[in-house]
Amino acid sequence: MIKYDEKRYETYMQLPHADEVKKYLELQSVLKIVSENPNISQILDIGTATGRYPILFAKKKYEVTGIDISDDALTIASNNVMKERVSDKVNLFKMDATELDFPENSFDLITCMMGTICHMNQEQYEHFLKKVKYILKPRGFVIISSWDPDCSFTEFLSFYNEQEKVKLKNNSMSAIEFKKLMDSIFPYAKIQNIIPFSDEQMASFQPDNEFEAFLGIQEYIYSRITNKMGQMYLAIGYK
């Protein structure tokens, strides 16, 4: 498990340009999937960190639970939730992602974002996914983002040191491997590649409305080359 302290979580809220593009492209890809699934009420965000996803979901009127193993994360997330005035929509708890202590059929949507799953050992993946399926409601679904170790230009986030990047890569599954695992647990699963740019490309190309420009290019690329690798992929599983 990679350790985070309060300073690191604060750094995460405003990262260098290429990292912020990654966060944006992941977020917009998730929001598009969510918009295509109207029957969502209760959401769980695993590894909630600064509370970014719960806050965004709460502003769209969803009821959101966020969990994290880190006390520092929960302190920052709680402060951010209060600052954004969505405390009535967000509940935060300290919980280990590998031991999800919720009743069966609790959530319409579960998210586990920005490579949080890569902090687990691969041996823990199957147990984790089975717990996720158990607490999903019938016809509920999960969205997990993972770094793709098979992508030649996967560079993770810049605030990881080299040792941590090696650990994340070793913990990551390729999109093909992860799809096979998802298929063994969920009735229907799919993979969606995201971030088809290197950090150098993102740093060197900064047009007006730059984030939207990258999103448009990403959508254009994947509309024509669906199997093109990206730095990350989304794994979506339906119960």
N, C-alpha and C positions, 0 to 999 in steps of 0.2 A: 504494500500500500504506500503510495506516494503521500508524504506529509505536506499539509498546507497550514500556514499560520495566517493571522489576520492581515498582515502586510501583503501576503501573496494574494489573498482574496481581493483586497483593495486594488492591487495591480491588475487583476483579471478584469476589473470593471472598465479599464481603459488601456488596452494593449496596443502594440505597434500596428501600423496600417494593415499589413497582410493578415494578422491574426483577427483584426476586427472584420475584415472581409469574410474570413472563414465563419466567424460567429454569425454574421448577417446571412450568408448563403445557407447555412444550416437552418437558421430560424425561419427564413422565408420558405424553404422547402417543407419544413414541418407545418407551418401555417397553411400552406396550400393543401396538404393532406388532410389537415383538420377541417378545413372549409368544405371538403368533399364528403365529410362524414357528419351529417347534421345531428345525429342522435347522441350528443355528448352532454353530460351534466357534471359528473364527478371525474376529476383528473388527479392522478398521482405523478409527481415529478421526483425521480430517484436521483440522489446526488445533486441536490438543488443548489448548492454552493451559495451564490450571492442572491438567489431568489429571482433571477432574471426571467425564467420561464413561468413560474407561478404568478408573478406580477403581470406579465403580458396576457396570460390566460384569464386572470381575474378581471382585467380591464375589458375583456370580451364577455364578461358575466358568467364565467364558469366557476364552480366551486373547486378549489385546488388544495391538495395536501402536498407539502414538500418535505422530504426527509434527507438527512445528511448525518454522517457519523461524526462530523467535526463540530465542536462547540463554537469555534470561531466563525465557521460558515453560518451557523444558525443565528449567531448574534448579528452578523452583517445582514443576512437575509431578513431578519426581523426588523432591523432598522430601515432597510430599503422598502419593505412592505408598508411600514407605518408612514414613511416619507411619501410614498405613492398613494396613500389613503385607500388601500385595498384590504385592510385587516379583517374586514367582515367577510371576505371571500377566500382568505388564505389561512391554513393551519400548518404550522411547522413542528416537526418532531425529530428528535435524535433517534436514529435507527440505522442498523447495519443493512446495507443493500442486499447482502446474501441471506439475511434472515428477515424477510418481510412479514411483519406481525400484523396482518389485517385479515378480516373474515373473508371467506369465499364470496365471489361475485360483488366486490366492493366498488370497482372503478370501470368507467366507460373507456377511458384512455389512460395509458401509462407511458410516460416519457422517461428516457434515460439518455441524456444528451452530452455533447461535446466530448465523446470518447470516455465517459465515465466507466463503461463496462471494461475498458482496457486497464483499469486499475485492479481488476480481478485476475486471478490465474485462470487459464483456459479450463482447468479442471472444475472450476466453480460455475462455468457458464450454464451447463445443463440444469443443475439444481436451481440456479437463479431463474432461468426461463420457465421452469415448471412452476415455481412459486409465483411468477408474474402471471402465468396463465390461470392459476388457481384463483387469484384475487381479481382477475378481470371479470366483468359481467358477461353474460352470453352476448355474442356479437360485438363485444368490446375488442379493442386492439392496442398493441404496443408499438411505439416507435423508439428504436435504439440507434444512436449514431456511434460509429466506430471508425477509428483510423484504419486505413487499408495498408497492411504491410507489403502487399504485392505491387503497390504503386511506386514507381521509381522516384517520384518527386514528393512523397509524403514527408513533411517536415515538422508535424505536430505544432504546438504553440511555442513561441519563442521564450516564454518564461520557464520552460523545462530545461534543466541542464542535460548534458550529453548522457550521463548515467541514467537519468529518468527517461530520456527518449528511447534508449536501448530497452529499458524495462517495459515501456509502453508497447514498443514494437514486438517484443517477445510475447507479451500478453494478448496481442491482437490476432484475430483470425482473418484470413482472407475473406472476401465477399462470398466466394464459392463455398468455402468451408462453413461459413456462418449460415448461408442459405440452407445447406444440408441439415445443419443442426436445427434450425427453425422448422424445417419441413417435418422433422421427426417429432415435433412437439405441438405445433399449431396446425389446424385444418388447412389454413391457407397462409402463405408467407411470400414476401417479395423483397427484392433488393433494389434500391435506388442510389446510384452513384452521385456524389456531389463534389464540388470544388475541383474542377478539371484544370486548375491553374497551379503553377509553381509559385512559391513565395516571391521569387524574383520577378515573375510576370506581374503579380499583384502590386509589388512595390514600384515597378517602373511605369505602370499604366494607371494614371490617376486623373480621369476625365471629370468634367462637371457631372454632378449626380453619380459619382463613381460607383457607389454600392449598387444602385439600380442598374448601371451599365454592366457590371459584372453578373448580376442576376440575369439580365437579358441575354448576355453571351452564353452563360451556363445553360439556359433553357434552349437556346438555339443549338448548341453543341449536342445536347442530349436528345433533342428532337430528331437528330440525324444520325447520331452514333450512340445508340442506347447502351452499348457495352463498354464505352470509353471509361477507363479508370479515372478516379478522382482521389484526392487526398483522404477523403472520407466516404462512407456510404451509410445510408439509412436502411435498417432492417425493420420491416413492418410485418407483424404477425397478428392474425385475426383469430379470435376464439370461436 
